[in-house]
Amino acid sequence: MPNHLKSTIIVSLLLLCQCATNETKLEKEELTSIAGQKWSAKSPLKTHEEAIAYCANLSLRLPTASELLAVYTSQKYFPGDGYENSSYWSSEKGIFVHAGNQLAHPDPERRAWVRCVE
């Protein structure tokens, strides 16, 4: 492979890595304090496995069911949420929290909202 092509590939990879790093930093700056935790913005609906990967990509983690339930103890919903869009994955497989209730759902393809925590 000619040297100029190698250089182009290396520069492209460096720019790609820099963009991914900037995206992660941008997301982390948008964390909001709720119920004593720093939470990410709500992501689109995801399966449990997608939710785990999404949070890991942001260098965050899925909250436990207890952490999610603490939000509902301090207020009715996450800011901007209503009853119909308040189902969130917890870190426990197959467990999500909907409107302040911990529920089990064994279907691995079920989709729920995601909020990650530090």
PyMOL commands that set and color helices and strands:
alter all, ss='L'
color gray80, all
select helices_A, chain A and resi 3-29+48-57+65-74+83-85
alter helices_A, ss='H'
color red, helices_A
select strands_A, chain A and resi 32-34+37-39+43-46+87-89+95-98+101-104+112-114
alter strands_A, ss='S'
color yellow, strands_A
deselect
rebuild
show_as cartoon
